[in-house]
Amino acid sequence: MRPGEAVRQIEYVIDATTTDGGRRCAAGYRPAFERVHAAGDGDDVADLAAVLGEEVRDGARPDPTEAGRVADELLGVATDGGE
């Protein structure tokens, strides 16, 4: 998955579950998706989208800083063999 596709996916999840306006909210996650794409691969981007999407569906609204922390965790798993 590419970063732009991931941002659109999160937009759809936000729009479907809240009235916050997905485009405005999801744009803040783009840097995290781009960093994951640069350091990992499309599967890692999809994993980040899945984690953030699940949080949104559960009623949370992770801020961009939290998205960055989740991205760091995913990249750590992707680059160190899961240790």
Secondary structure, 3 states (H helix, E strand, C coil): CCHHHHHHHHHHHHHHHCCCCHHHHHHHHHHHHHHHHHHCCHHHHHHHHHHHHHHHHCCCCCCHHHHHHHHHHHHHHHHCCCC
